[in-house]
Amino acid sequence: MEAQATAKILRHMYEIPDPRRHNRLHLLSDVITIAVFAVIAGAEGWVDVAEYGRRKFDWLKTFLDLRNGIPSHDTFGRVFERLDPKEFERCFMAWMATLVELGGGKLIAIDGKSLRQSFEHGWDKSGMAHMVSAFVAANRMVFAQVKTEGKGRELDAIEKLLKLLDIRGSVITIDALGCNKNVIELVLRGEGDYVLQVKDNQPTLHQKVRKLMDEMILEEFAGVEHDSYDEVDGDHGRIEARRVWVAWNVNDLGPIAKEWPGLKSMVAVESIREVGGHKSIERRYYISSLSRRTKARRMAGYIRGHWTVENNLHWQLDISFNEDRRRIRKGYGAENFSRLCRIALNLLKREQTRKIGIAAKRKSCGWDNQYLLNVVSQ
């Protein structure tokens, strides 16, 4: 029964080619299973993974081979340093496809994150790993991730990610870095829609959209078809009011409108924050391929949904998984451990029987073997 529960999640991972040619004392399937279980249960590095295996040996032996015992932490490190990250990602995506159905207007938020301690030498941080993830907001899960070739190369990773994903019928959101014609072409070619923030990395477009939207807001959209939506929230002494305007008169941008494929709407979002008596006002601008059928309230949901990447992915990886302090630096080790953490985070989010936080769920998995099996067998 336990072996069957294990296979439900890991059968996709077992398709990864073994990077070792010689000295295969431990089955790759055993190495991966122990690593996944250990990270779910709180492991933060290969020493922790090996220690978890030793402490749980009698239980693990009931459904794993382990004919040569538990691998050492060096063995775990060497295997994952050499494990092909593209194959790991392919299997990760195949597993996610069984859990999350895309399309139907679902939001896919794409954003990047640096693994701050992943550089190999303290005097050269240029080797720091940067990961770009696709986050499905409705399920609050990472669907796919790609490593960039260095800071400043995120666009390449975004393009690779879009080529990997089946985005038909989905809405793609990316911060200002993704406001790029090649990115837009890939989204449209994949039969998806986009909502992209516009900033000074596209100075002409930004100037035109900002000027036109600001003028229309000032004139209360006199004679212009538009829609607006207001929302207010707050806690702990903070109050934030947001207003979203959507306009579809993109031809008023002039010739530049035709330079951006699929452009059908412009969006302005005004945020007014009050914290401790201090008030600040910010206005942000977006372009989108969404038509008149998408009103301001729904557009606000897509834009707000993108912010959940910070709260539900990056923040949790740093706080619950200590990602910014992890010192795995050799080969593909940092990238592959990051993917193990995203597997763990996805599984822990899906488990809803215990109404506790992610960090507490990880501890529960370390203490309670049956609860761990419940988490992995979803």
C-alpha positions in Angstrom: 0.0 0.0 0.0 2.8 2.4 0.9 4.7 1.6 -2.3 1.6 2.3 -4.3 1.2 5.7 -2.6 4.8 6.5 -3.3 4.5 5.6 -7.0 1.6 8.0 -7.5 3.8 11.1 -7.4 7.2 9.6 -8.2 6.4 7.5 -11.3 7.1 10.5 -13.5 10.5 11.2 -11.7 11.6 7.6 -12.3 11.8 8.3 -16.0 14.8 10.6 -15.5 17.9 9.1 -17.0 20.6 8.1 -14.5 23.6 10.4 -14.9 26.0 7.8 -13.3 27.9 5.5 -15.6 29.7 3.5 -12.9 29.5 2.8 -9.1 25.7 2.6 -9.0 25.4 1.3 -5.4 22.0 2.9 -5.0 19.0 2.9 -7.4 18.3 6.4 -8.8 14.6 5.8 -7.9 15.6 5.4 -4.2 17.8 8.5 -4.3 15.0 10.6 -5.7 12.3 9.2 -3.4 14.4 9.8 -0.3 15.3 13.3 -1.4 11.6 14.2 -2.2 10.4 12.8 1.2 13.3 14.5 3.1 12.7 17.9 1.6 8.9 17.7 2.3 9.8 16.8 5.9 12.1 19.8 6.4 15.5 18.9 4.9 17.5 22.0 3.8 20.5 20.4 2.2 22.1 17.1 1.3 23.4 16.4 4.9 19.8 16.8 6.1 18.5 14.5 3.3 21.0 11.7 4.2 20.2 12.1 7.9 16.5 11.8 7.2 17.2 8.6 5.3 19.2 7.1 8.2 16.5 8.0 10.7 13.7 6.6 8.6 15.6 3.6 7.2 13.4 0.9 8.8 10.3 2.5 7.4 11.8 3.3 3.9 13.1 -0.3 3.6 9.5 -1.5 3.6 9.0 -0.1 0.1 12.4 0.9 -1.3 15.3 -1.4 -2.3 18.1 0.1 -0.2 20.2 -3.0 -0.6 23.3 -0.9 0.1 21.8 1.2 2.9 21.2 4.9 2.7 23.4 7.0 0.4 25.8 9.4 2.0 25.3 13.2 1.7 28.1 13.3 -0.8 26.3 10.7 -3.0 23.1 12.7 -2.9 25.0 15.8 -3.8 26.9 14.2 -6.7 23.7 12.6 -8.2 21.8 15.9 -8.1 24.8 17.9 -9.3 24.8 15.8 -12.5 21.1 15.1 -12.9 19.9 16.6 -16.2 17.7 19.6 -15.1 15.8 19.5 -18.4 14.8 15.9 -17.9 13.9 16.7 -14.3 11.8 19.6 -15.5 10.1 17.5 -18.2 9.1 15.0 -15.6 8.0 17.7 -13.1 5.7 19.2 -15.8 4.3 15.8 -16.7 3.4 15.3 -13.0 1.9 18.8 -12.7 -0.2 18.3 -15.9 -2.0 15.5 -13.9 -2.8 17.9 -11.1 -3.5 21.3 -12.8 -5.7 21.9 -15.8 -4.7 25.0 -17.7 -6.9 27.0 -20.2 -10.3 28.4 -19.4 -9.0 31.9 -18.7 -6.7 30.6 -15.9 -3.9 33.0 -14.9 -0.3 31.9 -15.3 2.0 34.3 -13.6 5.6 34.2 -14.8 8.3 35.7 -12.5 11.9 35.2 -11.6 13.8 34.6 -8.4 17.6 34.5 -7.5 19.0 31.7 -5.3 21.2 34.2 -3.4 23.7 31.7 -1.9 24.1 29.5 -4.9 27.3 31.0 -6.3 30.3 28.6 -6.1 32.9 31.1 -4.9 32.4 34.0 -2.5 34.5 36.3 -4.6 32.4 35.7 -7.7 28.7 35.9 -7.4 28.1 35.9 -11.2 27.5 32.2 -10.9 24.4 32.7 -8.8 21.4 30.7 -10.1 18.3 32.6 -11.2 15.0 30.6 -11.7 12.0 31.8 -13.7 8.8 30.0 -12.6 5.3 29.7 -14.1 2.8 30.0 -11.2 -0.9 28.9 -11.7 -2.7 31.4 -9.4 -6.0 29.5 -9.1 -4.2 26.5 -7.6 -1.3 28.5 -6.1 1.1 26.0 -7.6 4.3 26.2 -9.6 3.6 24.6 -12.9 7.1 24.8 -14.5 10.5 26.5 -14.0 13.6 27.2 -16.0 17.0 28.4 -14.9 18.4 31.5 -16.6 21.9 31.8 -17.9 22.7 34.6 -15.5 21.2 37.8 -14.1 19.9 39.9 -17.0 19.1 36.9 -19.1 15.6 36.3 -17.7 14.0 37.1 -21.1 15.6 34.0 -22.6 14.2 31.9 -19.7 10.8 33.4 -20.2 10.8 32.5 -23.8 11.9 28.9 -23.1 9.2 28.6 -20.5 6.5 29.8 -22.9 7.7 27.3 -25.5 7.4 24.5 -22.9 3.9 25.3 -21.7 0.6 24.5 -23.2 -1.0 28.0 -22.7 -4.1 27.7 -24.9 -6.9 29.7 -23.4 -4.8 30.9 -20.5 -3.9 34.5 -19.5 -0.2 35.2 -19.1 1.0 37.9 -16.7 4.7 39.0 -16.5 6.2 42.1 -15.0 7.7 44.9 -17.1 10.7 42.8 -18.2 8.3 40.6 -20.2 6.9 43.5 -22.1 8.7 42.4 -25.2 7.5 41.7 -28.7 9.1 38.3 -28.9 7.4 37.3 -25.7 4.0 38.5 -27.0 4.5 36.6 -30.3 5.1 33.4 -28.3 2.0 34.0 -26.1 -0.2 34.6 -29.2 1.3 31.7 -31.1 0.4 29.5 -28.1 -3.2 30.8 -28.3 -3.0 32.5 -25.0 -3.7 36.1 -23.9 -1.3 38.5 -22.1 -1.5 41.3 -19.5 1.9 43.0 -19.3 3.1 45.8 -17.2 4.6 48.7 -19.1 7.6 50.6 -17.7 10.6 52.5 -18.9 12.3 49.5 -20.5 9.8 50.3 -23.4 10.1 54.1 -23.1 8.0 55.1 -26.2 5.2 52.7 -25.4 5.2 53.6 -21.7 5.1 57.4 -22.5 2.2 56.9 -25.0 0.1 54.7 -22.7 0.7 56.8 -19.6 -0.1 60.0 -21.4 -3.3 58.7 -23.0 -4.6 56.9 -19.9 -3.8 59.9 -17.7 -5.7 62.3 -20.0 -8.7 60.0 -20.2 -8.8 59.7 -16.4 -8.6 63.4 -16.0 -11.4 64.0 -18.5 -13.4 61.1 -16.9 -13.3 59.2 -20.2 -15.6 61.6 -21.9 -16.9 59.9 -25.1 -14.5 56.9 -24.6 -15.8 53.4 -24.0 -14.2 52.1 -20.8 -14.8 50.3 -17.6 -13.6 50.8 -14.0 -13.5 48.9 -10.7 -12.7 49.9 -7.1 -11.6 47.8 -4.2 -10.4 48.5 -0.7 -8.6 46.3 1.7 -6.3 46.6 4.7 -5.0 45.1 8.0 -2.6 45.9 10.8 -3.1 49.7 10.3 -2.6 49.6 6.6 -5.4 50.7 4.2 -5.1 50.3 0.4 -7.6 51.5 -2.1 -7.2 50.5 -5.7 -8.9 51.7 -8.8 -8.6 50.0 -12.1 -9.5 51.6 -15.5 -9.7 49.6 -18.7 -9.9 51.3 -22.1 -10.1 49.7 -25.6 -9.4 52.7 -27.8 -5.9 51.4 -28.6 -5.8 53.1 -32.0 -5.5 56.4 -30.2 -2.0 55.4 -29.4 -1.2 56.1 -33.0 1.2 54.0 -35.2 2.8 52.4 -32.2 -0.4 50.4 -31.5 0.2 48.3 -34.6 3.8 47.5 -33.5 2.5 45.5 -30.6 0.8 42.2 -31.7 -2.6 41.5 -30.4 -3.0 44.7 -28.5 -6.7 45.3 -27.7 -6.8 47.1 -24.3 -4.9 49.5 -22.0 -5.1 49.4 -18.2 -4.2 51.9 -15.5 -4.1 50.8 -11.8 -4.0 53.5 -9.1 -3.1 52.4 -5.6 -3.6 54.7 -2.6 -1.9 53.4 0.6 -2.2 54.8 4.1 0.2 53.4 6.7 0.6 55.1 10.1 -0.8 58.4 8.8 1.5 58.4 5.8 -0.3 58.4 2.4 1.2 57.4 -0.9 -0.2 57.3 -4.4 1.1 55.1 -7.3 -0.2 54.6 -10.8 0.9 51.6 -13.0 0.1 50.9 -16.6 -0.5 47.7 -18.6 -1.2 46.5 -22.1 -3.3 43.5 -22.9 -4.6 41.3 -25.7 -7.9 40.9 -23.8 -11.0 42.3 -25.6 -14.1 44.2 -24.4 -15.4 41.0 -22.9 -12.9 41.4 -20.1 -14.2 44.1 -17.8 -12.2 46.0 -15.2 -13.1 43.7 -12.3 -11.7 40.7 -14.0 -8.7 42.6 -15.2 -8.0 43.6 -11.6 -8.1 40.0 -10.6 -5.4 39.1 -13.2 -3.2 41.9 -12.1 -3.7 41.2 -8.4 -3.2 37.5 -9.1 0.3 38.2 -10.4 1.3 39.7 -7.0 0.5 36.3 -5.4 3.8 35.0 -6.9 5.6 37.1 -4.3 3.3 36.1 -1.4 2.6 32.5 -2.3 5.8 31.4 -3.9 8.9 33.6 -3.3 8.0 34.4 0.2 7.2 30.9 1.2 10.3 29.5 -0.4 12.4 32.0 1.6 10.5 31.7 4.9 9.4 28.0 4.9 12.3 26.5 2.9 15.1 29.0 3.7 15.9 29.2 0.0 17.9 32.5 0.2 20.2 31.0 2.8 20.8 27.6 1.2 24.4 27.0 0.2 24.3 24.4 -2.6 26.7 25.6 -5.3 28.1 22.8 -7.5 26.8 21.7 -10.9 23.1 21.5 -11.2 22.7 21.0 -7.5 21.1 24.4 -6.6 18.7 24.3 -9.6 17.6 20.7 -8.8 17.2 21.3 -5.1 15.1 24.3 -5.9 12.9 22.0 -8.0 12.6 19.6 -5.1 11.4 22.5 -2.9 8.8 23.4 -5.5 7.6 19.8 -5.6 7.3 19.8 -1.8 5.5 23.2 -1.8 3.0 22.1 -4.4 2.2 18.9 -2.5 1.9 20.7 0.9 -0.4 23.3 -0.6 -2.7 20.5 -2.0 -3.0 18.8 1.4 -6.0 20.5 3.2 -6.9 18.2 6.1 -4.6 20.1 8.5 -5.3 23.8 8.8 -1.7 24.8 9.6 1.0 26.7 7.8 3.6 25.2 5.4 6.4 25.1 7.9 4.2 23.3 10.4 3.1 20.8 7.7 6.8 20.0 7.0 7.4 19.3 10.7 4.3 17.0 10.7 5.6 15.1 7.7 8.9 14.5 9.6 7.1 13.3 12.7 4.2 11.3 11.1 5.0 8.8 8.3 1.3 8.3 7.6 0.7 12.1 7.2 3.7 12.2 4.8 2.1 9.5 2.7 -1.1 11.4 2.7 0.7 14.4 1.3 2.5 12.5 -1.4 -0.4 10.3 -2.5 -2.7 13.1 -3.6 
